[in-house]
Amino acid sequence: PLYDLGCAGRIVSFEETHDGRYLIGLRGLCRFGVAGELDLHNGYRRVRPDYGAWAVDFERRDDAGIDREKLAGALKSYLAARQLGADWDTIGKTPTEELISIVAMVCPFSPIEKQALLESRTLTERAELIISMLIIDSAGDSAATPAPDRVN
């Protein structure tokens, strides 16, 4: 589906794989609302972007309200549940905004979850959502177990 909110980005890396695919790395620059859809061009969908509401993306974001310890704890639980490791020294040195973006990119969240992250108005809101998603996903199948109809 075409969502009402997208993100303009810059290609920062690309690599051709042995099987002829391309791995493309993007850095998000600014979110935009979709003001309208244009005609297809060489098979690609295009939109007329409206950056007005998202000019804040060009400003430095304040990460003072983000609980890094809670984020790290949720990430540790998430990785442990999947029997994965991480370089915690590097994570500890990574700026908060960059860490949040990296977690959002590398974790296999669903497209709708990634869209929810994109639509978060502030960095703090995005961090809180990522923490919640990591905690829920760490619970695994137990989170999907329905509650009993009644408690005896």
N, C-alpha and C positions, 0 to 999 in steps of 0.2 A: 504493500500500500504506500501511497504518497502521504506523508504526515504533513501537518500544517507548519512544522518547524524543522528547519534543516541547519546545516553548518557548512560554511565556506571554509575550505582548507587549502593548504599548500602541500604539494608533493615534496617530501623530505628524503625519501629513499625509494628505490625500486630495484627489483632483482628478478631475473628470469630463472625459473626452476628447471630442473633437468627434464621435466615432462612438458615444457613449453608454456606453463602458466606464468603469470607475473604476480609478484608480491609487491604491493605498493604501500608505502608508509606515508601517512598524512598527518599534518599538524593542524588542528582546528584553529581558525583565526577569529571567526565571528559567527554567531548564530543569526538566523534570519527567519522571518515569517514568509510563507509562500503567498505572494500577492496574486499569482496566477500561473497557470502552466502554459508553456510555449509549445509549438509544434516539435515533433521529434526531429532530431538531427543525427544522421548516421546511426539510427536505432537507439539513441540515448534520449531519455527524458530530460527536459530542461524546465526551469521555472524562472519567474520574474521575482527576485528576492526583495524583501523589505527589511532593511537592517535597523530601522528606526528604534524599535523597542530594545534592541540588543547592543547599542553603542557602548554599554557598560562593559562589554567583553574586551574592549580595548584599554580599559582602566586596570590598574593594579588591584588585585582582589585581596581583601583582608581575611587572613586565616586565623585571626585571634580567637574566634569562637569555636574552633574545631578541636575536639578532644583526640589528639594524636595517639594517646595511650589506648583509648577505646578502639580507634581505627586499627592500630597494630594488633591488639588483642583479637579483634574480629577477623583480621586477615590471617593471624596465626591459626585460629580455630578452623577457618575455611581451608587453609592449606593442609593442616593436619588431617582433616576429614577426608582429604583426597590423597593423602600420603605424599605430599609435595613439600619441598623445602624452599628456602629463600635466603638471600644474602642480607641478613638483618643489619649488618654494618652499613651497607649501601642504602638500605631502606631508611635507616636512621638519619643518614646525611641528605636524603632527597628532600627538596622543598615540598611542603605540604600540598600545594596546588598541583605540582607535577606528580606527586605520589597518587593523588586522587585520580588524575587523568590516566595514569598507568594502570591502576587497579581497574578502572572502568573499561579500559581497552583489552587487557589480557584475561580478565575473568570471563568465562563463557556464559555471560548473562544473555537472556533471551532478547530478541529485537525490541520487544515492548519495554523491557526493563532498561535497555540502553537508551531508548527514546525518553523514558521517564527521567533518566539522569541528564540527558541533553536539555530537557525542559525545566530542570531545577533553576530557579531564578538566581540563587546565590551559591557561592562556593560552600558555605556552611550547610545549606540545604542539600546540596549534592553529596557532601561528606556524610551527613546523617542518613541519607537514603542508601548510600553504599554500605555503611555500617550495618544498617538493617538488612540489606540484601545478603551480605556476607554471613550474618548471624543466622538468618533463615536458611540459607543454603548449607550452612555448616550442620544444621540439625538433620539434614538428609531426609530419609523416608519418614522419620518420626514426626516431622513437621506436617507431613501429608496424612497422617493417621487421623481419621475423624474422631471427634470427641464423642463420648458415649451419650446416648439419648437421655440418660438420667444417672444420677449418682446414688448408690445405695447407702 
